[in-house]
Amino acid sequence: MLKKIFKKIFFYGLVFIFFLIFLNNAFSQTSQKLPTRVTFGTGLSTTLSYQYAAAMAKVVSSHSPMTVVVTAMAGPSAYIKQLSETGKPEFGWMGGVDAWQAYAGKFVAEPVPDLPKIEPPYPLSQKIRIVVAMPPMKHGFIVRDNSPMKQVSDVKGKRISWGFAGWPPNLASILCYLYVAGLTLKDVITVNVATLPEGVNALIEGRLDATTSSVGMPATTEADAKIGVRHLIQNIAGPEWLRKGQMIQPGSYVAICPAGEGASVKVDTPLWHKPNYVLSSTLVPDIVIQTFLETLWNYYRETWSIHATLKTFKPETFIDEFFPIPVHEAAVKFYKEKKIWTSKMEERQQENLKIKP
């Protein structure tokens, strides 16, 4: 009799366990239901970030059940807090340096001599995560074609763009240009502008002598058509100056940008190369990240015809070993399945998870 009772208890116990497993799976499927529409926050439509995001959105929207809508904003300042705290928008564009600043809640990781006091450009956003690495953005000062200036050190005593309330990381870029060329803010005249395109317009109108710009940025291409513009050579005053610059923009480097890559690059020109990333949040469901990455993995070549500089966007470059903040767990799983997640990446991931404000 006792044996029969134990058998019944065992049987009903198994039934109960399987029922719990069924409920858990059902709940997971419900919570991981793929949304039909997600949003992607970027800079203004005349910025390179918008162009890249639009290319990815078109590919994902065309080849998956998920429509990606690109929303042009003043810059990461307009969406990074919401991305971190609510998971809306689901995706956002950000430079590697900017992403670190938002995640760490700081402007620089360690003190830089003569650096002006600059408050953290973003609210602390520790739920943001990297999804995919994008081709590095090549950038520097642009001037009018007829300007006598040839290299960044020539901007001494000239009017340059500053402020950038809509995109504070531009301050770090400009400081890098100056420091590496052996200059500081004391050597130039700063003129406040709100956005990158506004800086380009100020150059066209003669209110600035030089402004920061990315190669291939629509606003710069338009400026070249109107008045003729070119990028200045990023000269390096010496190793100690380069170290200062890289303390402000960790992970960035100076390298040759080939002539013709953008309308503003007339000859092979040394420029800053800054890694860029598509970000999401820990609050965004894994299925959204997986769908986004799987679709880009299968159809990445379609982005090439949308923007010329995306021809370096390939599966083997979807993630690098220098990402400055943690990668989304769903993305880590994806990259492991594709066998491109390395031991160095795992070490980097664990290091980044320890970053404290």
C-alpha positions as CSV (number, residue, x, y, z in Angstrom):
1,M,0.0,0.0,0.0
2,L,2.8,2.4,1.0
3,K,4.6,1.6,-2.2
4,K,1.5,2.6,-4.3
5,I,1.3,5.9,-2.5
6,F,4.9,6.7,-3.2
7,K,4.4,5.8,-6.9
8,K,1.4,8.2,-7.0
9,I,3.4,11.0,-5.3
10,F,6.3,10.4,-7.7
11,F,4.0,10.4,-10.8
12,Y,2.1,13.6,-9.8
13,G,5.3,15.2,-8.9
14,L,6.7,14.6,-12.4
15,V,3.4,15.9,-13.9
16,F,3.7,19.1,-11.8
17,I,7.4,19.6,-12.8
18,F,6.5,19.3,-16.5
19,F,3.6,21.7,-16.0
20,L,6.0,24.2,-14.5
21,I,8.4,23.8,-17.4
22,F,5.5,24.3,-19.8
23,L,4.4,27.5,-18.1
24,N,8.0,28.8,-18.1
25,N,8.4,28.1,-21.8
26,A,5.0,29.7,-22.5
27,F,5.9,32.8,-20.5
28,S,9.3,33.0,-22.2
29,Q,7.8,32.9,-25.6
30,T,5.3,35.5,-24.7
31,S,7.9,37.8,-23.2
32,Q,10.2,37.3,-26.1
33,K,7.5,38.0,-28.8
34,L,9.1,39.9,-31.6
35,P,7.7,43.4,-31.9
36,T,6.6,44.6,-35.4
37,R,8.2,48.0,-35.0
38,V,11.3,49.3,-33.2
39,T,13.1,52.6,-33.3
40,F,16.7,53.6,-33.9
41,G,17.9,57.0,-32.5
42,T,20.6,58.9,-34.4
43,G,21.9,62.3,-35.1
44,L,20.3,64.7,-37.6
45,S,19.6,63.5,-41.1
46,T,22.7,65.4,-42.4
47,T,25.1,63.3,-40.2
48,L,26.9,60.1,-41.0
49,S,25.3,58.3,-38.1
50,Y,21.8,58.8,-39.6
51,Q,23.1,57.5,-43.0
52,Y,24.5,54.4,-41.5
53,A,21.4,53.7,-39.4
54,A,19.2,54.2,-42.4
55,A,21.2,51.6,-44.3
56,M,20.9,49.1,-41.6
57,A,17.2,49.8,-41.0
58,K,16.4,49.3,-44.6
59,V,18.1,45.9,-44.7
60,V,16.5,44.7,-41.4
61,S,13.1,46.0,-42.4
62,S,13.3,44.3,-45.8
63,H,14.3,40.9,-44.6
64,S,12.7,40.4,-41.2
65,P,9.2,40.8,-39.7
66,M,10.6,43.7,-37.7
67,T,10.4,47.2,-39.1
68,V,13.2,49.5,-37.9
69,V,12.3,53.2,-37.9
70,V,15.2,55.7,-37.8
71,T,14.5,58.7,-35.7
72,A,16.7,61.8,-36.3
73,M,17.5,63.7,-33.1
74,A,20.1,66.3,-32.0
75,G,22.4,63.4,-31.0
76,P,22.9,60.8,-28.2
77,S,22.0,63.4,-25.5
78,A,18.4,63.2,-26.8
79,Y,18.0,59.5,-26.4
80,I,20.7,57.8,-24.3
81,K,18.9,58.2,-20.9
82,Q,15.7,56.8,-22.3
83,L,17.5,54.0,-24.0
84,S,19.2,53.0,-20.7
85,E,16.2,53.5,-18.4
86,T,13.2,52.4,-20.6
87,G,14.7,50.5,-23.6
88,K,13.1,53.1,-25.9
89,P,14.3,53.7,-28.5
90,E,15.5,50.1,-28.8
91,F,18.7,51.1,-30.7
92,G,20.9,54.1,-30.7
93,W,24.1,55.2,-32.5
94,M,27.1,56.2,-30.4
95,G,30.8,56.6,-30.8
96,G,33.0,54.4,-28.6
97,V,34.3,57.3,-26.5
98,D,30.8,58.7,-26.1
99,A,29.4,55.3,-25.0
100,W,32.1,55.0,-22.4
101,Q,31.3,58.5,-21.1
102,A,27.7,57.6,-20.7
103,Y,28.3,54.2,-19.1
104,A,30.9,55.5,-16.7
105,G,29.3,58.9,-16.1
106,K,32.6,60.7,-16.7
107,F,34.3,62.9,-19.3
108,V,37.8,61.3,-19.1
109,A,39.1,58.2,-17.3
110,E,42.1,60.0,-15.8
111,P,43.3,63.6,-15.5
112,V,44.7,65.3,-18.5
113,P,47.1,68.3,-18.0
114,D,45.6,71.7,-19.0
115,L,42.2,70.1,-19.7
116,P,39.4,72.6,-19.0
117,K,36.8,71.5,-16.5
118,I,34.1,69.7,-18.5
119,E,31.1,68.0,-16.8
120,P,30.2,64.5,-17.8
121,P,28.3,65.0,-21.1
122,Y,25.7,62.3,-20.4
123,P,23.6,61.1,-17.4
124,L,24.9,57.9,-16.0
125,S,23.5,55.1,-18.2
126,Q,24.7,51.7,-17.0
127,K,22.0,49.7,-18.8
128,I,23.3,50.5,-22.3
129,R,25.0,47.7,-24.2
130,I,26.8,47.3,-27.5
131,V,25.1,45.3,-30.2
132,V,27.4,45.7,-33.3
133,A,30.6,47.6,-34.2
134,M,30.5,49.9,-37.2
135,P,33.3,51.1,-39.5
136,P,35.3,53.8,-37.6
137,M,34.3,57.4,-38.3
138,K,37.1,59.4,-39.8
139,H,37.0,63.0,-38.7
140,G,38.9,66.2,-38.2
141,F,38.8,69.9,-38.9
142,I,37.5,71.1,-42.2
143,V,38.3,74.6,-43.7
144,R,37.5,76.4,-47.0
145,D,39.5,75.2,-50.0
146,N,41.0,78.7,-50.4
147,S,42.2,78.8,-46.7
148,P,46.0,79.1,-46.3
149,M,45.7,76.5,-43.4
150,K,47.1,73.1,-44.2
151,Q,47.4,71.3,-40.9
152,V,45.6,71.5,-37.5
153,S,48.5,73.4,-35.9
154,D,47.6,76.3,-38.3
155,V,44.3,77.0,-36.5
156,K,46.2,78.9,-33.8
157,G,44.5,82.2,-33.3
158,K,41.6,81.1,-35.6
159,R,37.8,80.8,-34.9
160,I,36.8,77.1,-34.3
161,S,33.5,75.5,-33.4
162,W,32.7,74.7,-29.7
163,G,29.8,74.2,-27.4
164,F,27.8,71.5,-29.2
165,A,24.9,71.3,-26.7
166,G,23.3,68.7,-29.0
167,W,26.3,66.5,-29.2
168,P,28.8,67.1,-26.4
169,P,31.3,64.4,-27.4
170,N,32.4,66.8,-30.2
171,L,34.2,68.7,-27.5
172,A,36.4,65.6,-26.9
173,S,37.1,65.4,-30.6
174,I,38.2,69.0,-30.9
175,L,40.3,68.8,-27.8
176,C,42.1,65.8,-29.4
177,Y,42.7,67.7,-32.6
178,L,44.3,70.6,-30.7
179,Y,46.3,68.6,-28.1
180,V,47.8,66.3,-30.6
181,A,48.9,69.3,-32.7
182,G,50.5,70.9,-29.7
183,L,47.7,73.4,-29.0
184,T,45.1,74.0,-26.3
185,L,41.9,76.0,-26.1
186,K,44.0,79.0,-25.0
187,D,45.5,79.1,-28.6
188,V,42.1,79.5,-30.4
189,I,38.9,81.5,-30.5
190,T,35.9,79.3,-29.7
191,V,32.5,80.0,-31.2
192,N,29.5,78.1,-29.8
193,V,27.3,76.0,-32.2
194,A,24.7,73.5,-31.2
195,T,25.3,70.7,-33.8
196,L,27.7,69.4,-36.4
197,P,25.7,70.7,-39.3
198,E,25.3,74.1,-37.7
199,G,29.1,74.3,-37.4
200,V,29.4,73.5,-41.1
201,N,26.9,76.2,-41.9
202,A,28.9,78.7,-39.8
203,L,32.0,77.8,-41.9
204,I,30.0,78.4,-45.1
205,E,28.8,81.8,-43.8
206,G,32.2,82.9,-42.7
207,R,31.6,82.9,-39.0
208,L,34.1,80.1,-38.4
209,D,37.6,79.4,-39.8
210,A,37.5,75.7,-39.0
211,T,34.9,73.2,-37.7
212,T,34.8,69.5,-36.9
213,S,33.4,67.1,-39.5
214,S,33.2,63.5,-40.4
215,V,34.3,62.2,-43.8
216,G,31.3,61.5,-45.9
217,M,28.9,63.5,-43.7
218,P,26.1,64.9,-46.0
219,A,26.4,68.4,-44.6
220,T,30.1,68.4,-45.5
221,T,29.5,67.1,-49.0
222,E,26.9,69.9,-49.5
223,A,29.4,72.5,-48.2
224,D,32.0,71.2,-50.7
225,A,29.5,71.7,-53.5
226,K,28.8,75.3,-52.3
227,I,32.1,76.7,-51.4
228,G,34.7,73.9,-51.6
229,V,36.0,72.5,-48.3
230,R,38.8,70.1,-47.3
231,H,40.1,68.4,-44.2
232,L,43.2,69.6,-42.5
233,I,46.1,67.2,-41.9
234,Q,46.1,66.0,-38.3
235,N,49.7,66.7,-37.4
236,I,51.2,65.1,-34.3
237,A,53.5,67.5,-32.3
238,G,55.1,64.5,-30.4
239,P,54.4,61.3,-28.6
240,E,53.5,63.1,-25.3
241,W,50.8,65.1,-27.2
242,L,49.4,62.0,-28.8
243,R,49.1,60.3,-25.4
244,K,47.1,63.3,-24.1
245,G,44.8,63.0,-27.1
246,Q,44.2,59.3,-26.6
247,M,43.5,59.8,-22.9
248,I,40.6,62.0,-24.0
249,Q,39.4,59.7,-26.8
250,P,40.5,56.2,-25.7
251,G,40.4,53.6,-28.5
252,S,40.8,56.3,-31.2
253,Y,43.8,56.7,-33.4
254,V,45.3,58.8,-36.2
255,A,45.6,57.1,-39.6
256,I,45.6,57.9,-43.3
257,C,42.2,58.6,-44.9
258,P,42.5,57.9,-48.7
259,A,41.9,60.7,-51.2
260,G,38.4,60.6,-52.6
261,E,36.8,58.7,-49.7
262,G,34.8,61.8,-49.1
263,A,34.3,65.1,-50.9
264,S,36.4,66.9,-48.3
265,V,39.4,64.5,-48.6
266,K,41.3,65.9,-51.6
267,V,44.6,64.0,-51.0
268,D,45.6,61.2,-48.6
269,T,45.1,62.9,-45.3
270,P,46.0,61.8,-41.7
271,L,42.7,62.0,-39.7
272,W,41.3,60.7,-36.5
273,H,39.6,57.3,-36.7
274,K,37.0,56.8,-34.0
275,P,35.2,53.4,-33.4
276,N,31.4,53.5,-33.5
277,Y,28.7,51.2,-32.3
278,V,25.0,50.4,-32.4
279,L,23.8,50.4,-28.8
280,S,20.8,48.9,-27.1
281,S,19.7,48.3,-23.5
282,T,19.5,45.4,-21.1
283,L,15.8,46.1,-21.1
284,V,15.4,45.2,-24.8
285,P,14.3,41.6,-25.4
286,D,17.0,39.2,-26.7
287,I,14.8,38.3,-29.7
288,V,15.0,41.9,-31.0
289,I,18.8,41.8,-30.8
290,Q,19.0,38.4,-32.4
291,T,16.7,39.3,-35.2
292,F,18.6,42.6,-35.9
293,L,22.0,40.8,-36.0
294,E,21.0,37.7,-37.9
295,T,19.4,39.8,-40.6
296,L,22.5,42.0,-41.0
297,W,24.7,39.0,-40.9
298,N,22.8,37.5,-43.9
299,Y,22.3,40.6,-45.9
300,Y,25.2,43.0,-44.9
301,R,26.3,43.4,-48.6
302,E,23.0,45.3,-49.2
303,T,24.3,48.2,-47.0
304,W,27.3,48.8,-49.3
305,S,25.2,50.3,-52.1
306,I,23.5,52.7,-49.6
307,H,26.7,54.3,-48.4
308,A,30.1,53.8,-49.9
309,T,32.0,53.8,-46.6
310,L,30.0,50.8,-45.4
311,K,32.0,48.5,-47.7
312,T,34.2,47.6,-44.7
313,F,31.0,46.5,-42.8
314,K,31.4,42.7,-42.9
315,P,30.6,39.8,-40.5
316,E,34.2,39.5,-39.3
317,T,34.0,43.2,-38.2
318,F,30.7,43.0,-36.4
319,I,32.5,43.0,-33.1
320,D,36.0,44.1,-32.2
321,E,38.3,43.4,-29.2
322,F,38.3,47.0,-28.0
323,F,34.7,47.6,-27.2
324,P,34.6,50.2,-24.4
325,I,31.4,49.0,-22.5
326,P,29.7,45.6,-22.1
327,V,28.2,43.9,-25.1
328,H,24.5,42.9,-24.9
329,E,24.2,39.2,-23.7
330,A,22.1,38.3,-26.7
331,A,24.8,39.7,-29.0
332,V,27.5,37.7,-27.0
333,K,25.4,34.6,-27.6
334,F,25.1,35.4,-31.3
335,Y,28.8,36.0,-31.8
336,K,29.6,32.8,-29.9
337,E,27.3,30.8,-32.2
338,K,29.0,32.4,-35.2
339,K,32.4,31.5,-33.7
340,I,33.8,35.1,-33.8
341,W,33.7,35.7,-30.0
342,T,37.3,35.3,-28.8
343,S,38.9,34.8,-25.4
344,K,40.1,38.4,-25.5
345,M,36.6,39.6,-26.1
346,E,35.4,37.6,-23.1
347,E,38.1,39.1,-20.9
348,R,37.2,42.5,-22.2
349,Q,33.5,41.9,-21.4
350,Q,34.3,40.9,-17.8
351,E,36.5,44.0,-17.4
352,N,33.8,46.3,-18.7
353,L,31.1,44.8,-16.5
354,K,33.3,46.0,-13.5
355,I,33.4,49.7,-14.7
356,K,32.0,51.9,-11.9
357,P,30.9,55.5,-12.0
